[in-house]
Amino acid sequence: MPNRVDIETFLTERQHRVLLDVRAPAEYAGARIPGAINLPLFSDAERAEVGTLYKQVGLEQALLKGLEFAGRHMRKYVEDALRMAPDRRIAVHCWRGGQRSASMAWLLETAGFDVVTLEGGYKNYRRYVLEQLASRPARILVLGGKTGAGKTRILHALRDAGEQILDLEALARHKGSAFGALGELPQPSFEQFGNDLLEALLLLDTDRLVWVESESKAIGKVQVPGELWERICIAPMIEVDIPFESRLANLVEVYAGFPKEQLQESFERIARRLGGLQLRQALNALDAGDYTAAAAFALAYYDKTYLHSLAAMNKGRHFSLSPAAESPEGIAVELLEFVKTNDLWTE
């Protein structure tokens, strides 16, 4: 019989096994456990037919139809599993930990695989994700700064210096502004963002500091889950105060390589708040190839929104650092010295 294990055991076991998600392709595409490979027991159409039979006729007819569908592909399931896991160590889950994962586990065990299945399936995993995102401890320190300050580069420099970071923009695949989708892969679903976020949190040492870049709750089309967002809002923030001209140069360096059409579309997303005159001037600057002038219009707008957002979101202690260094690595060194010489958590 397949070895059914709880969620924490399953997540530990998957480190030494190939993780197979036997849900239908559409279920897998919507959201999945990070690292899972889809080996669907049913196609989307087959799953729909089995589900309809279950609701309208009953369990027995649905089971027989499921056996009819799966029976056609048993050899392929085993061959695919051998290709994916030549050492024959497999972890399997479906939606509720029911018939689909049990059937696949039985088949693979019969074929000589060592198999564990997830009690409660993906539904149980999602419950665990939400619980952990709400409660998992983290000593957070927020890296703030106006648009163009190079916060992401500084965050990565902190990581390279041995610090723990939570890179929300990388997980969201978005830079958090009207221009944030440029150069990024399509964003994950909100559910998948939560799964990926927990995966990142599980890798962190809860006894050590975690640096997080200041963001809005919404990062493109996804949002930071509520309880984690509240903890970020009350965490202390160190704002790096970078001169306007340096921030302007950073923006030009990041965005000038994108097609003008994409930059124009991004400006048009903030047209109402930017104002008709400034929008036309920005678009005219783009047409003329004057990326510095165009970026200046965007920066003036985002400086205003930053101050408003800072007042609304940051409820923790606020510190400011005007770094002498210009490189992200140099600024990271100054930030670490600032943390070492200041008590950021005691009022």
C-alpha positions as CSV (number, residue, x, y, z in Angstrom):
1,M,0.0,0.0,0.0
2,P,1.2,3.5,-0.7
3,N,2.8,5.4,2.2
4,R,0.5,8.4,3.0
5,V,2.3,11.1,4.9
6,D,1.4,14.5,6.4
7,I,2.3,17.8,4.7
8,E,5.6,18.5,6.6
9,T,6.8,14.9,6.1
10,F,5.9,15.2,2.4
11,L,7.8,18.5,2.0
12,T,10.8,16.9,3.6
13,E,10.5,13.7,1.5
14,R,10.3,15.6,-1.8
15,Q,13.9,16.8,-1.3
16,H,15.0,13.2,-2.0
17,R,12.3,12.3,-4.5
18,V,10.8,13.4,-7.8
19,L,7.5,15.2,-7.1
20,L,4.7,14.2,-9.4
21,D,1.4,16.2,-9.6
22,V,-1.2,13.9,-11.1
23,R,-3.9,16.5,-11.4
24,A,-5.2,17.6,-14.8
25,P,-3.0,20.0,-16.9
26,A,-5.4,23.0,-16.2
27,E,-5.2,22.4,-12.5
28,Y,-1.4,22.2,-12.6
29,A,-1.2,25.3,-14.8
30,G,-3.2,27.3,-12.3
31,A,-0.9,26.8,-9.4
32,R,1.3,24.0,-8.1
33,I,3.8,23.0,-5.4
34,P,7.2,24.4,-6.5
35,G,9.3,21.8,-8.2
36,A,6.4,19.5,-9.1
37,I,6.2,17.8,-12.5
38,N,2.8,17.2,-14.1
39,L,2.0,13.6,-14.8
40,P,-1.7,13.9,-15.2
41,L,-3.9,10.8,-14.7
42,F,-6.6,12.4,-16.8
43,S,-6.7,15.1,-19.5
44,D,-8.8,18.2,-18.8
45,A,-11.6,16.8,-20.9
46,E,-11.4,13.3,-19.2
47,R,-11.4,14.9,-15.8
48,A,-14.5,17.0,-16.7
49,E,-16.3,13.9,-17.9
50,V,-15.5,11.8,-14.8
51,G,-16.6,14.7,-12.6
52,T,-19.9,15.1,-14.4
53,L,-20.6,11.3,-14.1
54,Y,-19.8,11.5,-10.4
55,K,-22.3,14.3,-9.8
56,Q,-25.0,13.1,-12.1
57,V,-24.9,9.3,-11.9
58,G,-22.7,8.3,-9.0
59,L,-19.4,7.1,-7.8
60,E,-19.4,3.6,-9.4
61,Q,-19.9,4.9,-12.9
62,A,-17.4,7.7,-12.4
63,L,-14.8,5.1,-11.2
64,L,-15.4,2.8,-14.1
65,K,-15.0,5.7,-16.6
66,G,-11.8,6.8,-14.8
67,L,-10.4,3.2,-15.0
68,E,-11.3,3.2,-18.7
69,F,-9.4,6.4,-19.3
70,A,-6.4,5.6,-17.2
71,G,-6.1,2.0,-18.4
72,R,-5.2,3.2,-21.8
73,H,-2.1,5.0,-20.6
74,M,-0.7,2.8,-17.8
75,R,2.4,1.8,-19.7
76,K,3.0,5.5,-20.6
77,Y,2.7,6.5,-17.0
78,V,5.3,4.0,-15.9
79,E,7.7,4.9,-18.8
80,D,7.3,8.6,-18.1
81,A,7.9,8.1,-14.4
82,L,11.1,6.0,-15.1
83,R,12.4,8.8,-17.3
84,M,11.6,11.4,-14.6
85,A,12.9,9.4,-11.7
86,P,15.4,6.7,-12.8
87,D,16.1,5.9,-9.1
88,R,12.4,5.1,-8.7
89,R,11.9,7.4,-5.7
90,I,8.6,9.3,-6.2
91,A,6.3,11.6,-4.2
92,V,2.8,11.9,-5.6
93,H,-0.2,14.1,-4.9
94,C,-3.5,15.0,-6.5
95,W,-6.2,17.6,-5.4
96,R,-7.6,16.0,-2.2
97,G,-5.3,13.0,-1.8
98,G,-8.0,10.7,-3.1
99,Q,-8.4,8.3,-5.9
100,R,-6.1,9.8,-8.5
101,S,-3.0,9.9,-6.3
102,A,-3.9,6.5,-4.8
103,S,-4.3,5.0,-8.3
104,M,-1.0,6.4,-9.6
105,A,0.8,5.4,-6.5
106,W,-0.5,1.8,-6.7
107,L,0.6,1.5,-10.4
108,L,4.1,2.9,-9.7
109,E,4.5,0.7,-6.6
110,T,3.5,-2.3,-8.7
111,A,6.2,-1.2,-11.2
112,G,8.8,-1.2,-8.4
113,F,8.8,2.4,-7.4
114,D,9.2,3.7,-3.8
115,V,6.2,6.0,-3.4
116,V,4.9,8.4,-0.8
117,T,1.6,10.3,-1.3
118,L,0.4,13.5,0.4
119,E,-2.5,13.1,2.9
120,G,-5.1,15.6,1.8
121,G,-3.4,16.4,-1.5
122,Y,-2.8,19.9,-2.9
123,K,-5.8,21.2,-1.0
124,N,-4.0,20.3,2.3
125,Y,-0.8,21.9,0.9
126,R,-2.6,25.2,0.2
127,R,-4.0,25.2,3.8
128,Y,-0.5,24.8,5.0
129,V,0.8,27.7,2.8
130,L,-1.8,30.1,4.2
131,E,-1.1,29.1,7.8
132,Q,2.6,29.4,7.3
133,L,2.4,32.8,5.5
134,A,0.3,34.1,8.4
135,S,2.5,32.8,11.2
136,R,6.0,31.9,10.1
137,P,8.4,34.1,12.2
138,A,10.7,36.5,10.4
139,R,12.8,39.5,11.7
140,I,12.2,41.8,8.9
141,L,14.1,45.0,7.9
142,V,12.7,47.0,5.0
143,L,15.0,48.7,2.5
144,G,13.3,51.9,1.4
145,G,14.2,54.5,-1.2
146,K,12.6,56.5,-4.0
147,T,12.2,55.2,-7.5
148,G,15.5,54.8,-9.2
149,A,17.4,54.4,-6.0
150,G,18.6,51.0,-7.1
151,K,17.0,49.1,-4.2
152,T,16.9,45.8,-6.0
153,R,20.6,46.0,-6.9
154,I,21.4,46.9,-3.3
155,L,19.2,44.1,-2.0
156,H,21.2,41.6,-4.2
157,A,24.5,43.1,-2.9
158,L,23.3,42.5,0.6
159,R,22.6,38.9,-0.4
160,D,26.0,38.6,-1.9
161,A,27.5,39.9,1.3
162,G,25.8,37.0,3.2
163,E,22.6,38.6,4.3
164,Q,19.2,37.0,4.0
165,I,16.8,38.6,1.6
166,L,13.2,38.1,0.5
167,D,13.1,39.3,-3.2
168,L,9.3,40.0,-3.7
169,E,9.8,41.5,-7.1
170,A,11.7,38.4,-8.4
171,L,8.9,36.1,-7.0
172,A,6.2,38.3,-8.5
173,R,8.1,38.7,-11.8
174,H,7.4,42.4,-11.8
175,K,9.3,45.5,-10.7
176,G,6.2,47.1,-9.0
177,S,5.4,50.1,-11.2
178,A,3.6,50.9,-14.5
179,F,7.0,50.0,-16.1
180,G,7.4,46.9,-14.0
181,A,6.4,44.2,-16.5
182,L,9.1,45.3,-19.0
183,G,11.6,42.5,-19.5
184,E,9.8,40.1,-17.2
185,L,8.2,36.7,-17.7
186,P,4.4,36.5,-17.3
187,Q,3.4,36.9,-13.7
188,P,2.3,33.9,-11.6
189,S,-1.2,33.6,-10.4
190,F,-1.9,35.0,-6.9
191,E,-2.1,31.4,-5.6
192,Q,1.2,30.4,-7.2
193,F,2.9,33.6,-5.9
194,G,1.9,32.5,-2.4
195,N,3.3,29.0,-3.0
196,D,6.6,30.5,-4.3
197,L,6.7,33.0,-1.4
198,L,6.4,30.2,1.2
199,E,9.1,28.2,-0.6
200,A,11.4,31.2,-0.2
201,L,10.5,31.7,3.4
202,L,11.2,28.1,4.3
203,L,14.8,28.5,3.2
204,L,15.3,31.4,5.6
205,D,16.8,31.1,9.1
206,T,14.1,32.5,11.4
207,D,16.7,33.6,13.9
208,R,18.5,35.9,11.4
209,L,17.5,39.3,9.9
210,V,15.6,39.3,6.6
211,W,15.9,42.2,4.2
212,V,12.8,43.1,2.2
213,E,12.6,45.9,-0.4
214,S,9.8,48.4,0.2
215,E,6.8,47.7,-2.1
216,S,3.2,48.4,-2.5
217,K,1.0,45.6,-1.4
218,A,0.1,45.0,-5.1
219,I,3.1,44.1,-7.2
220,G,1.7,44.1,-10.7
221,K,-1.3,41.7,-10.7
222,V,-0.4,39.8,-7.5
223,Q,-0.5,41.0,-3.9
224,V,1.6,40.3,-0.8
225,P,-0.6,38.1,1.5
226,G,-2.3,40.0,4.3
227,E,-0.5,38.8,7.4
228,L,3.0,39.0,5.9
229,W,2.1,42.5,4.5
230,E,1.2,43.7,7.9
231,R,4.5,42.4,9.4
232,I,6.4,44.3,6.6
233,C,4.4,47.5,7.3
234,I,5.4,47.5,11.0
235,A,9.0,46.5,10.4
236,P,11.7,49.2,10.7
237,M,12.8,50.8,7.4
238,I,16.1,52.2,6.3
239,E,15.6,54.6,3.4
240,V,18.6,55.1,1.2
241,D,18.6,58.8,0.1
242,I,20.0,58.8,-3.4
243,P,20.3,62.1,-5.3
244,F,17.7,62.8,-8.1
245,E,20.4,62.8,-10.9
246,S,21.7,59.5,-9.8
247,R,18.3,58.0,-9.7
248,L,17.5,59.4,-13.1
249,A,20.7,57.8,-14.5
250,N,19.7,54.5,-13.0
251,L,16.3,54.6,-14.6
252,V,17.7,55.4,-18.0
253,E,20.2,52.5,-17.7
254,V,17.4,50.0,-16.8
255,Y,14.7,51.1,-19.2
256,A,16.3,52.8,-22.2
257,G,17.0,49.5,-24.0
258,F,13.3,48.6,-24.2
259,P,11.3,49.3,-27.4
260,K,9.8,52.8,-27.5
261,E,6.3,51.3,-28.1
262,Q,6.5,49.4,-24.8
263,L,7.8,52.5,-22.9
264,Q,4.9,54.6,-24.4
265,E,2.4,52.0,-23.3
266,S,3.8,52.2,-19.8
267,F,3.6,56.0,-19.7
268,E,0.0,55.7,-20.9
269,R,-0.9,53.5,-17.9
270,I,-0.2,56.5,-15.6
271,A,-1.7,59.1,-18.0
272,R,-4.5,60.1,-15.8
273,R,-2.3,60.7,-12.8
274,L,0.6,62.1,-14.8
275,G,-1.6,64.7,-16.6
276,G,-2.2,65.3,-20.3
277,L,0.5,67.9,-20.7
278,Q,3.3,66.0,-19.0
279,L,2.2,62.8,-20.8
280,R,2.6,64.5,-24.2
281,Q,5.9,65.9,-23.2
282,A,7.2,62.5,-22.0
283,L,6.0,60.8,-25.2
284,N,7.6,63.6,-27.3
285,A,10.8,63.1,-25.5
286,L,10.7,59.3,-26.2
287,D,10.0,60.0,-29.9
288,A,13.1,62.2,-30.0
289,G,15.2,59.6,-28.2
290,D,15.7,61.8,-25.2
291,Y,15.3,59.0,-22.6
292,T,16.7,61.2,-19.8
293,A,13.9,63.8,-20.3
294,A,11.2,61.1,-20.5
295,A,12.5,59.4,-17.3
296,A,12.5,62.8,-15.5
297,F,8.7,63.1,-16.0
298,A,8.2,59.5,-14.6
299,L,10.5,60.2,-11.7
300,A,8.8,63.4,-10.7
301,Y,5.5,61.5,-10.7
302,Y,6.8,58.6,-8.7
303,D,8.5,60.8,-6.1
304,K,5.1,62.2,-5.3
305,T,3.4,58.8,-5.0
306,Y,6.3,57.4,-2.9
307,L,5.8,60.0,-0.2
308,H,2.1,59.3,-0.1
309,S,2.7,55.5,0.0
310,L,5.3,55.8,2.7
311,A,3.0,57.7,5.0
312,A,0.2,55.2,4.3
313,M,2.1,51.9,4.6
314,N,5.2,52.3,6.8
315,K,4.1,52.1,10.4
316,G,7.4,51.0,11.8
317,R,10.4,53.1,12.8
318,H,11.9,55.0,9.9
319,F,15.6,55.8,9.4
320,S,17.4,57.5,6.6
321,L,20.9,56.9,5.2
322,S,22.6,59.2,2.7
323,P,25.4,56.8,1.5
324,A,28.8,58.1,0.5
325,A,29.2,55.1,-1.8
326,E,27.7,55.0,-5.2
327,S,27.9,51.3,-6.0
328,P,25.3,48.9,-4.7
329,E,28.1,46.9,-3.0
330,G,29.4,50.0,-1.3
331,I,25.9,51.1,-0.2
332,A,25.3,47.5,1.2
333,V,28.4,47.9,3.3
334,E,27.2,51.2,4.7
335,L,23.8,49.7,5.5
336,L,25.3,46.8,7.4
337,E,27.4,49.2,9.4
338,F,24.3,51.3,10.1
339,V,22.4,48.3,11.4
340,K,25.4,47.3,13.6
341,T,25.7,50.8,15.2
342,N,22.0,51.6,15.6
343,D,19.1,50.0,17.6
344,L,16.4,49.8,15.0
345,W,13.8,47.9,17.0
346,T,13.7,49.7,20.4
347,E,11.6,52.8,20.7
